[in-house]
Amino acid sequence: MKKLLLILTLLAASTSEGQFAPAAGKAGSTAIKADSTCFVNWASECTVKRGLAQINLADSGYASVGTANAAIGPALKNGVVSLGDGGSAVLYFNPPIEDQDGFDFAIFENAFLDTFLEFAHVEVSNDKINWIRFPSVSLTQTTKQVEPFGYTYPEHISNLAGKYKMPYGVPFDLSELKDSQNYQTTFQYVRITDVVGSINPALGSKDSKGNMINDPWPTPFASSGFDLDAVGVIHQSATTNNVKSLHKNLFCKYNRNTQTLTFAKPLYENIAIYSNTGNRVFQQKINGSELIVPQNLSEGVYHLQCSLGTFQFIK
């Protein structure tokens, strides 16, 4: 009997072996506790697009636990928001997250065990149009579907949110994206998209190497999918970007030191600036990607209008 028990113990241990960072508290783990002093900021805005409780059952309804506000502010404070199968959340940061030495931000999910984990893809952007996805890897076996309350292991996972139980966050390093076409040193948006854990290629999600990502599925509950708690910032830009886009095709930055608006792409047209009360206070033809805001404008909220749309900035 003892020999059989030993064999079963060895088999169980072998199933959790992997080449990536292990569970929180183990040697080599990268897990960061929610109350760590490394966090200097948290998401200030969040929008959520829910997925179905079960992606292949239209009548399963959508995930419904929590609201987008749950993901704003520190971890462990406001509950969680469940994304559903393939659902997503977009979080806004001001000042932007900045690429510095080491990890730059961390994502928190509400897993209660080291071995019951639900995963999500992670992307960053500055305009909510051009997204860069962290290159994820899943070494979980794909021959048998992980059942709704089955086991998943952090040692098998790289660059997917959700690999650590609460109250630990999964950290991400922006330097891993340096070779991407749209890489910048700072990013204002993080998008978190639930991994549909089915190993059916017609339904499930793949990692960056084309492997199916196997995690507990189906989970046809109100709390279906990734349960987002918070995103903590470890490194942020020293300068606040006082610009908020009001149109999906327009993005720019405002530098308060130089009082310069820098657009993501050149514009060749007349641009008008309006006060917060609706009065036009400035108009000029722009021929390029930068505009110097007149120094005689008093501090306050302004709206800039052009053919692409309208956005506001704070002078």
N, C-alpha and C positions, 0 to 999 in steps of 0.2 A: 504493500500500500504506500509506504514511504517513497519507494522507488518510482511508482506511478505519479505520485504528487510532485516529485522532483522533475520528472519528464514534462508534466503539464506546466510547471512553473517556467521551465526553460523555453518551452514553445511559446508561452504567453509573452515572455521577454523578447523573443526574437521578432514577434509581430510588431513591436513598437520601435525597433531599431531604425535609425535613419541617419542622414548625413548633415542635417540642419540643426539649428539651435534647439535645445530641449525645453521642457516645461519650466515654468517659473520656479525658482528655488534650486534648480539643478545646476551643476557646474557647466558653464558655457551658455546659459540661457541669456537672451537679450531682453527679457520681459522687464518693463518699467512700471513700478507701482504708481497708482493714481495720485498719491500724495507726495510724489517726488518733487524736490525743489528745482528739478531741471525744467519743469514746465513754466513758461513765462506768459502764456496766453492760451486761449481756447477759441473755438469757432464762435462767431458773433451772429451768423445767419445760417439757416438751413432750409432747403426745399426738398421735398420727398416725392418720388414717383413710385407708388406701391405696385408690387407684383401680386399675381394670384397666389392664394394659399397653396395651390397645386397647379403648376403651369399647364398641365395637359387636361385639366378639368375646368372648363369655363364656368361651371356652376359652383365651384368651390369658394367663390367670393375672394375678396382681396384681404391681405393681412391688415389688421386693424389695431393692434396694440400700440399705444403711444401716439405722440404727434411730433411734428418736425421740431418743435421747441425743446423736446427732450434731449436733442443732440447739441443744443447751444449751452455753452458754459462748461464748467468742470465736470469730470466724471463722477459718478455716484451721487449726483445732486438732483437730477430731474427725471429719473427713470430712463427707459429706452424707447426707441421707435423701431418696430419690426418692418422690414422692407418687403417681405414676400419673395416668391421665386422670381429672381431676375430683377427685382426692384432696386431702386437707387436713391442715394441722397447726395446732394451737392451742398458743400459747406463753404462759407466765405470767411476770409481772414483779413483783418486790417489792424496793424501792419501785415504785409504779406509774409509767408513763410520763406526763409532764406536758406540757401545751400551753404552750410558751414561745415567745419570738421565734425565727423561723426553723424549720428542720427539727428534728423531735423524735426520730426513730428511723430506722434504715436496715436494709434486708434484703439478704442476700447469697445469690447463686446461683453455680453453678460453671461458667457459660459460659466457653469458652476463646477465643472470638473475638468481636469487636465486632459481627459480622453473623450470628452463629448464636445466637439468643436464644429462650428458653422463658419464658413469662410466667405470672403468678399474680395473682389478685384479692387485695386486702388489706382486712381489716376489724378493728375494735377493739370491745371490750366490757368491761363490768365484772361481768357475771353469766353470761356464756356463753349467754345466751338472746337478749338484744337486741343485735344487731350493727349497726354502722354501716360501710358500705362506702365506701372512697375512690372518688370519681367518675373512672373511668378513661376514656381515649380511645385508640382505635387507628385510625390513618390508613393502615395497610397495605392494599393492594389486596385485594379479595375476589372477583376474577374468576377467579383461578387459585390452587389450593391450594399453599401452601408445602410442599415435599416434606420428607421426614424429615431431610435434611441441607441444606435450602435456606436462603436468606438472609432475615433479618429485621433491622430497623434501629431503633436507639434514637430517632432523630429522629422516628419515626412513633408513638411511644408516650408516654403520660402516665399516671402513677398506677397502673402495673402493676409488680409486683416482677419482676426478671429482665432489665431493660433494659440492665444493664451487665455486662460480663465480670468474672470474678474477677481481682484481689482487690478489686473495687470494689462498694460497696453502693449501692442505690437508696434515697434519702431520702424521708421522708414528713412532712408538716406537719399536725398535728392541727387547726390553725386552719381548714383547708379544710372541716372537718365542723361548724363552729359553728352552721350553720342546721339541723342534723339534730335530730330530736325527742329522741333519747336522748343528745345531746352532754353531756359533762362535761369538766372541765379535766384530769382524770387518768383513765387507763385501765390495767387490770391484764392484759388479754388481747389478743393479736393473733392473728387467724386468717388463714392463707395458703392459698388454694384454687387448685389448678392450673387454668389455662385450657386447656380442650380446644380445640386449635387448628384443628379442622375447620371449613371454611366451609359445611358442610352444616347448615342450621338445626336439624335434628332431633338433631344430635350436639354441635355446637360451642357456644362461649361468646360472649356479647355484652358490649360495653362499655356505659358509662352512657348513651350516646346511641342504643343499639340496633344498633350496627354489629357484624357478626361479627368476631371477633378471629382473624386468620390467623397461626398460627405453625407450626413444623415438626410435621407430622402425616401419617400415623400413625408412632408410635415404639414398636413392639411389643417392647420390650426390658425387661430387669430394671430398667434405669434410666429407665423411661418417666416422662414428665411433668416437673414442676418439681423441681429438685434443690436442696433447702433446705440451706444451710450454717449460717446464724446470723442473729440479729436483734440489732443493737446499739442501745443507748439513748443518746441525745444529751442529752435533758432528762428528769429524773426528779423526783418529789415529794421534798420534804425529810423527809417522814414516812413511815416504813414502815407498811404496812397489815398488822398482825399478826393477820389473820383469814384462815382458809382454809375455803372452803365445802365441806361434805361432802354437799351436796344441791343438785341443779341449780336448784331453785326458791327458794333462799335466798341472799341476798347482804347483807352489811353491812360496815361499816368500824369499826375500833377506833382511837380516838384515845388514845394513851398519856398525853398531857399532861393531858387532862381526864378520862381513864378512862371514856370514853363510847362505847357501842356504838350506831351509827346504822344502822338498817335501810333497805333500798331502798323499802319500803312499810310503812304502819302495821300494827301487830299488836295484837290485843285478846284476850289470853289469859294464862294462867300460863306463865312461863318459868323453867326450872331450869338452874342452873349446876353442873357436876360437876368435881371435880378429875381429874387425869390417872390417878388410881388408882381412879376410879369412885365416889367418895363425893360425895353431894350437899352442896354448901356454900352454896347460895343459891337461894331461890325467891321470885318476886314476880310479881304481875299487871302486865302492861304495857298501856298504853292510849295508843298512839302509835308513833312511829318511833325513839325514843331510850331507852336504858337506861343508867343510871349504875352502873358496876361497883363493888361495895363496896370501900372503901379498906382494910378489914382483911384482904382476901385477899392472901396472900403472892405474890411473883412466881412465875410458872410457866405451864404449859400447862393450859388449861381447855376444857371442852366445854359449849356451850349447847344446850339442847334445847327445841324447841317443836313445834307441829303441822306445820310445814313441813319439819322435818328437824333435823339436827344439824350444827354446825360447831365448829371449834376456834379459840381465840385465845390469844395470849401476853400475859400481864399483866406 
